[in-house]
Amino acid sequence: MSIIKRIIPVVMIAVPLFGVAASSYSNMTSMSSPASPADPDSVAIGTVIDEVIWVVGDEAILRSDVETMRMQAALEGVKWSGNPDCIIPEQLAVQKLFKHQAVIDSIEVTDADVAQEVEQQINYWLEMVDGSRERLEEYKHQPLSQIRNDLRDEMKDRQVVQRMKRKLVEDISVTPAEVRRYFKDMPQDSIPFVPTEVEVQIIQQTPRVEQEELDRVKDELRDYTDRVNRGEASFQTLARLYSEDPGTARRGGELGLVGRGTLDPAFATVAFNLTDPKKISKIVESEFGFHIIQLIEKRGDKVNVRHILRKPIVSDAAVDKALVRLDSIANDIRSGKFTFEDAAPVLSDDKDTKNSKGLMSTNMMQTGHTSSRFRMQDLPPEIAKVVDTLQVGQISSSFKMINQRGKTVCVIAKLKNRIEGHKATVTEDFQVLKDVVQNKRQEERIHQWVVDKIKTVYTHLNDEFKNCQFEFEGWFK
């Protein structure tokens, strides 16, 4: 878990990122061009020679751009709804339209946001190849460092496009009357199906770390500081070797420019008070563990630092003690001494749920609203496994898990409610239906914007695309 606590929400609009849906696998690995093989003047996409195949405004699309997107799609298992040799270039062209407008509207993204998304993408790819860095490098034909560098521009463009889209639809809202009208005469087979959802309460206790272990971690960090000060190793090297923050360790511990609000408060206080890049901070304790920090630069209200994170190890004895205490609490609740709702604010140390009587909630990225309803696959795996065996109102035995901050914690869970999968209704699932209508309105706005934008922006395509069935008309002028 990265020290950067804020995850930038992606507003999911019911239009694919580049404006074209993908639904059926077709010629994913083929490198053939849409031009006829019999045409001696055609150039196969697999040819080593690169060239400009499409121009949008002052932005060019190269054959290599198409191949890069094809390879990425293959790695992620994307399936196309038609000929990818036509779909991929059009997706890239639509992206250029949004980028063109973003420049006009001065849409910007931060280096920290880009760096975070780069690491998320690389971690996702590594999962696709069973965590093997070597297999990923072999597939991409590049070392990981080059993959990361190449991704920065791509992730920056992606975030710019997303923010441009959000700006285009930010004023769209729907009323309850519109929702009712939209679904009034809709056939039953077209009404959205709401999958089974659950509401879960938890009481969490964090096992106490022995003083001996705390001293060990602090001694390690002091040793790193001494080694840097003696010139035996650079801070970056030690971060790569020893930091337990995977999001930054690969970059030598560097966070990138970030604002105070995106950081753990204790970490931010020290980071923003650093003034000398040659000095290393004292040891800082945050909700993630213990750190040492080195200043890189300050720019306005943002700071760029390196850090090394070390996490104390919780002993089995401490875990067992916490589990026993939670089982005792669960038994007291079952016997009626007090309720789960009474116990959670007093006995739980999970700051995200204790003030809501233990009720878990999530921020819905698609809509921005908070919900206590989870699909099973959206719960932490350890909690989902336990909740799946419970009846409504039942309390689990205690169990151990790793929380979102990377710490070992012990938990008891109560299944407060289970809403079985069903066809959405206005009375029971108004927010679901409202989201459908709002996404539809956003989709229509985005589509019409692209149609209008094509008319006003210079575009030029190679003749090989003349027989393509594009989603949008007007590319050829």
Secondary structure, 3 states (H helix, E strand, C coil): CCCECCCCCCCCCCCCCCCCCCCCCCCCCCCCCCCCCCCCCCCCCCCCCCCEEEEECCEEEEHHHHHHHHHHHHHHCCCCCCCHHHHHHHHHHHHHHHHHHHHHCCCCCCHHHHHHHHHHHHHHHHHHCCCCHHHHHHHHCCCHHHHHHHHHHHHHHHHHHHHHHHHHHCCCCCCHHHHHHHHHCCCHHHCCEECCEEEEEEEEECCCCCHHHHHHHHHHHHHHHHHHHCCCCCHHHHHHHHCCCHHHHCCCCECCCEEHHHECHHHHHHHHHCCCCCCECCCEEECCEEEEEEEEEEECCEEEEEEEEECCCCCHHHHHHHHHHHHHHHHHHHCCCCCHHHHHHHHCCCCCCHHHCCECCEECCCCCCEECCEEHHHCCHHHHHHHCCCCCCCECCCEEEECCCCCEEEEEEEEEEEECCEECCCCCCHHHHHHHHHHHHHHHHHHHHHHHHHHHCCEEECHHHCCCCCCCCCCCC
